Amino acid sequence: MAYATNFSAPAVYVRNDAEDVADVVRCLDGDHAAFKALVDRYQRPFFTFAVRVLGNRDEASDAVQTAFVKVYENLGTFDRNRRFFSWAYRILVNECLNVRRGQRPSEPIDSDLVADGSPHDDVERTERRRQVQAAILQLPLEYRDVIVLHYFNGLAYEDISETLGVPQKTVKSRLYTARQRLAAALLPWTTK
């Protein structure tokens, strides 16, 4: 059976720049509900990234929570000429790196699949997701970042470039290399 890599990318609306800046200003002026709006806006894409990078839902949840605390504590240093998402995302990446430094080898992520086919289809789908997740976790972080941001968070090259602070050519190169490595890692499984 041939296996086609099919990453479904949820819609992520990172073009909330003016709204983000307005919320930051309100928060700095003492309106703490404005920070809740920022958390609500970015909690899901941050968690998606963290769980894909760390491979553990509890550690991902902790990393996201810690990252938001650090974002809040450092709001005064945010440059309003930059994108809030990129700035906050960089804090999350650093937090995930900190967690990974202290991380023991982990088990694959538990999948939250909804049964919508035969038991055989469910087992196959679960195994395919497990294999893809394991292959992603084996990638070096620089390749994992671009895969997760592009395929799981739906970011365009330009947004990934700005978020990671690297040129778009580097994003394209890393995506190409990451795809090649994933294909090589998944090839034995796909030919079963």
The 8 nearest C-alpha neighbors of each residue, nearest first, counted from 0:
[[1, 190, 191, 2, 189, 188, 3, 186],
 [2, 0, 189, 190, 3, 191, 188, 186],
 [1, 3, 189, 4, 0, 190, 188, 186],
 [4, 2, 5, 1, 189, 6, 182, 0],
 [3, 5, 6, 2, 182, 131, 185, 181],
 [6, 4, 3, 7, 2, 150, 8, 131],
 [7, 5, 150, 8, 4, 151, 3, 149],
 [6, 8, 5, 9, 151, 150, 153, 152],
 [7, 9, 151, 153, 150, 152, 6, 10],
 [10, 8, 152, 153, 11, 7, 151, 150],
 [9, 11, 153, 8, 12, 152, 154, 151],
 [12, 10, 13, 152, 153, 9, 44, 154],
 [11, 13, 14, 10, 15, 40, 154, 153],
 [12, 14, 15, 11, 84, 16, 154, 158],
 [13, 15, 16, 12, 17, 82, 84, 11],
 [14, 16, 18, 13, 17, 19, 12, 84],
 [15, 17, 19, 14, 18, 82, 20, 83],
 [18, 16, 20, 19, 15, 21, 14, 22],
 [17, 19, 21, 15, 16, 20, 22, 23],
 [20, 18, 16, 22, 21, 17, 15, 23],
 [19, 21, 23, 17, 22, 18, 24, 16],
 [20, 22, 18, 24, 19, 23, 17, 25],
 [21, 23, 33, 25, 19, 20, 24, 26],
 [24, 22, 20, 26, 25, 21, 27, 19],
 [25, 23, 27, 21, 26, 22, 20, 28],
 [26, 24, 28, 22, 30, 23, 27, 33],
 [25, 27, 30, 23, 29, 31, 28, 33],
 [26, 28, 24, 29, 25, 23, 75, 30],
 [27, 29, 25, 26, 30, 24, 23, 31],
 [28, 30, 26, 27, 31, 25, 24, 32],
 [31, 29, 26, 25, 32, 33, 28, 27],
 [30, 32, 26, 33, 34, 29, 35, 25],
 [31, 33, 35, 34, 30, 36, 26, 25],
 [34, 32, 22, 36, 31, 26, 35, 30],
 [33, 35, 37, 36, 32, 31, 26, 38],
 [34, 36, 38, 32, 33, 37, 39, 31],
 [35, 37, 39, 33, 34, 38, 40, 32],
 [38, 36, 34, 40, 35, 39, 41, 33],
 [37, 39, 35, 42, 41, 40, 36, 34],
 [40, 38, 36, 37, 42, 41, 35, 43],
 [39, 41, 37, 38, 36, 42, 43, 12],
 [42, 40, 38, 43, 44, 39, 45, 37],
 [41, 43, 45, 38, 39, 44, 46, 40],
 [42, 44, 46, 45, 41, 47, 40, 39],
 [45, 43, 47, 46, 41, 42, 152, 48],
 [46, 44, 48, 42, 43, 47, 41, 49],
 [45, 47, 49, 43, 48, 44, 50, 42],
 [48, 46, 44, 50, 45, 49, 43, 51],
 [47, 49, 45, 51, 46, 50, 147, 52],
 [50, 48, 59, 46, 52, 51, 47, 53],
 [49, 51, 59, 54, 53, 47, 52, 56],
 [52, 50, 48, 49, 54, 53, 47, 147],
 [51, 53, 49, 50, 54, 48, 136, 143],
 [52, 54, 50, 55, 51, 49, 59, 99],
 [55, 53, 50, 51, 108, 52, 107, 56],
 [54, 56, 58, 53, 57, 108, 50, 59],
 [55, 57, 59, 50, 58, 60, 54, 108],
 [58, 56, 60, 59, 55, 61, 50, 62],
 [57, 59, 61, 60, 55, 56, 62, 53],
 [60, 58, 49, 50, 56, 62, 57, 61],
 [59, 61, 57, 63, 58, 62, 56, 64],
 [60, 62, 58, 64, 59, 63, 65, 57],
 [63, 61, 59, 65, 64, 60, 66, 94],
 [64, 62, 66, 60, 65, 61, 59, 46],
 [63, 65, 61, 67, 66, 62, 60, 68],
 [66, 64, 68, 62, 67, 63, 61, 69],
 [65, 67, 63, 91, 69, 68, 64, 90],
 [68, 66, 70, 64, 69, 65, 71, 63],
 [69, 67, 65, 71, 66, 70, 72, 64],
 [70, 68, 72, 66, 67, 71, 73, 65],
 [69, 71, 67, 73, 68, 72, 74, 66],
 [72, 70, 68, 74, 69, 73, 67, 34],
 [71, 73, 69, 70, 74, 68, 75, 67],
 [72, 74, 70, 75, 71, 76, 69, 77],
 [75, 73, 71, 77, 76, 70, 72, 23],
 [74, 76, 73, 77, 27, 72, 78, 71],
 [75, 77, 74, 73, 78, 72, 79, 70],
 [76, 78, 74, 75, 79, 73, 86, 83],
 [79, 77, 80, 81, 76, 82, 83, 75],
 [78, 80, 81, 77, 20, 82, 83, 23],
 [81, 79, 78, 82, 77, 83, 20, 16],
 [82, 80, 79, 78, 83, 86, 85, 77],
 [83, 81, 85, 84, 16, 86, 80, 79],
 [82, 84, 86, 85, 87, 19, 81, 16],
 [85, 83, 87, 82, 86, 88, 13, 162],
 [86, 84, 162, 88, 82, 83, 87, 89],
 [85, 87, 83, 89, 88, 84, 82, 90],
 [88, 86, 90, 84, 89, 85, 83, 70],
 [87, 89, 91, 85, 90, 86, 84, 92],
 [90, 88, 92, 86, 91, 87, 85, 93],
 [89, 91, 87, 93, 88, 92, 66, 94],
 [90, 92, 88, 94, 66, 89, 93, 95],
 [93, 91, 89, 95, 94, 90, 88, 96],
 [94, 92, 96, 90, 91, 95, 89, 97],
 [93, 95, 97, 91, 96, 92, 62, 66],
 [96, 94, 98, 92, 97, 93, 99, 62],
 [97, 95, 99, 93, 94, 98, 100, 92],
 [98, 96, 94, 100, 95, 99, 93, 101],
 [97, 99, 95, 101, 96, 100, 102, 94],
 [100, 98, 102, 96, 101, 97, 95, 53],
 [101, 99, 97, 98, 102, 96, 95, 103],
 [102, 100, 99, 98, 103, 97, 96, 104],
 [103, 101, 99, 100, 98, 104, 105, 53],
 [102, 104, 105, 101, 99, 100, 106, 98],
 [105, 103, 102, 106, 99, 54, 107, 101],
 [106, 104, 103, 107, 54, 55, 102, 53],
 [105, 107, 108, 104, 54, 55, 109, 133],
 [108, 106, 54, 109, 133, 105, 129, 132],
 [109, 107, 54, 55, 110, 106, 56, 132],
 [108, 110, 107, 111, 56, 55, 129, 106],
 [109, 111, 112, 108, 125, 128, 129, 107],
 [112, 110, 113, 109, 125, 108, 114, 128],
 [111, 113, 110, 114, 125, 121, 124, 115],
 [112, 114, 115, 111, 121, 116, 110, 125],
 [113, 115, 116, 112, 121, 117, 118, 120],
 [114, 116, 113, 117, 121, 120, 112, 118],
 [117, 115, 120, 114, 121, 118, 119, 113],
 [116, 118, 120, 119, 121, 115, 114, 122],
 [117, 119, 121, 120, 122, 116, 114, 123],
 [118, 120, 122, 117, 121, 123, 116, 124],
 [121, 119, 123, 117, 118, 122, 116, 124],
 [120, 122, 118, 124, 119, 123, 125, 117],
 [123, 121, 125, 119, 120, 124, 126, 118],
 [122, 124, 120, 126, 121, 125, 127, 119],
 [125, 123, 127, 121, 126, 122, 120, 128],
 [126, 124, 122, 128, 123, 127, 121, 129],
 [125, 127, 129, 123, 128, 124, 130, 122],
 [126, 128, 124, 130, 129, 125, 123, 131],
 [129, 127, 131, 125, 130, 126, 132, 124],
 [128, 130, 126, 132, 127, 131, 133, 125],
 [129, 131, 133, 127, 128, 132, 126, 134],
 [132, 130, 134, 128, 133, 129, 135, 127],
 [133, 131, 135, 129, 134, 130, 128, 136],
 [132, 134, 130, 136, 131, 135, 129, 137],
 [133, 135, 131, 137, 132, 136, 181, 130],
 [136, 134, 132, 137, 138, 133, 131, 143],
 [135, 137, 133, 134, 138, 132, 52, 54],
 [138, 136, 134, 135, 133, 139, 143, 132],
 [139, 137, 135, 136, 143, 142, 140, 134],
 [138, 140, 142, 141, 143, 137, 136, 135],
 [139, 141, 143, 142, 144, 138, 52, 136],
 [142, 140, 144, 143, 139, 145, 173, 138],
 [143, 141, 177, 144, 140, 145, 139, 173],
 [142, 144, 140, 146, 145, 141, 138, 147],
 [145, 143, 141, 142, 147, 146, 140, 148],
 [144, 146, 148, 142, 147, 143, 149, 174],
 [147, 145, 143, 149, 144, 148, 150, 142],
 [148, 146, 151, 144, 150, 145, 149, 143],
 [147, 149, 152, 145, 146, 154, 151, 150],
 [148, 150, 154, 153, 146, 147, 152, 145],
 [151, 149, 8, 153, 147, 6, 146, 152],
 [150, 152, 8, 147, 153, 148, 149, 9],
 [151, 153, 148, 154, 8, 149, 150, 11],
 [152, 154, 149, 8, 150, 151, 10, 11],
 [155, 153, 149, 148, 152, 158, 159, 156],
 [154, 156, 158, 157, 159, 149, 153, 148],
 [157, 155, 159, 158, 160, 167, 170, 154],
 [156, 158, 160, 155, 159, 167, 161, 154],
 [157, 159, 161, 155, 160, 156, 154, 162],
 [160, 158, 162, 156, 161, 157, 163, 154],
 [161, 159, 157, 165, 167, 158, 163, 162],
 [160, 162, 164, 158, 159, 163, 157, 85],
 [161, 163, 85, 159, 160, 164, 158, 88],
 [164, 162, 160, 165, 161, 159, 89, 85],
 [163, 165, 161, 162, 160, 166, 159, 85],
 [164, 166, 160, 163, 169, 167, 161, 170],
 [167, 165, 169, 168, 160, 170, 164, 161],
 [166, 168, 170, 160, 169, 156, 157, 171],
 [169, 167, 171, 166, 170, 172, 165, 173],
 [168, 170, 172, 166, 167, 171, 173, 165],
 [169, 171, 167, 173, 168, 172, 174, 160],
 [172, 170, 168, 174, 169, 173, 175, 167],
 [171, 173, 169, 175, 174, 170, 168, 176],
 [172, 174, 176, 170, 175, 171, 142, 177],
 [173, 175, 177, 171, 172, 176, 178, 170],
 [174, 176, 172, 178, 173, 177, 171, 179],
 [177, 175, 179, 173, 178, 174, 180, 172],
 [176, 178, 174, 180, 142, 179, 175, 173],
 [179, 177, 181, 175, 176, 180, 182, 174],
 [178, 180, 176, 182, 177, 181, 183, 175],
 [181, 179, 177, 183, 182, 178, 184, 176],
 [180, 182, 184, 178, 183, 179, 185, 177],
 [181, 183, 179, 185, 180, 184, 186, 178],
 [184, 182, 180, 186, 181, 185, 179, 187],
 [183, 185, 181, 182, 186, 180, 134, 187],
 [184, 186, 182, 188, 183, 187, 181, 189],
 [185, 187, 189, 183, 188, 184, 182, 190],
 [188, 186, 189, 190, 185, 184, 191, 183],
 [189, 187, 185, 186, 190, 191, 130, 184],
 [188, 190, 2, 186, 191, 1, 187, 185],
 [189, 191, 188, 187, 0, 1, 186, 2],
 [190, 189, 188, 0, 187, 1, 186, 2]]
